[in-house]
Amino acid sequence: MKKILMMVAVVLMTAITAQAQKIQIVDDDGNAIPLVSVMTENGIYIGTTDFDGVLADVKGASKVALTHVAYKLV
């Protein structure tokens, strides 16, 4: 019985995955904005959004700054 419970615990631990905090950038009409540069408040580069406007991991930043060549983001 202990072996079965231990095996179930190991399977559950390996099946559970952690997901990082992600953000999606959209315009006023709800359309995704691709290739937005995302930085911390201090100007440290975090990454760029994909073609769906999603950045999968903001690396723990609570506030971010966004820049894009074709948009004025407020």
Secondary structure, DSSP 8 states (H G I E B T S, - for coil): -HHHHHHHHHHHHHH-------EE-B-TTS-B--S-EEEETT--EEEE--TTSEES--TT-SSEEEE-SS----
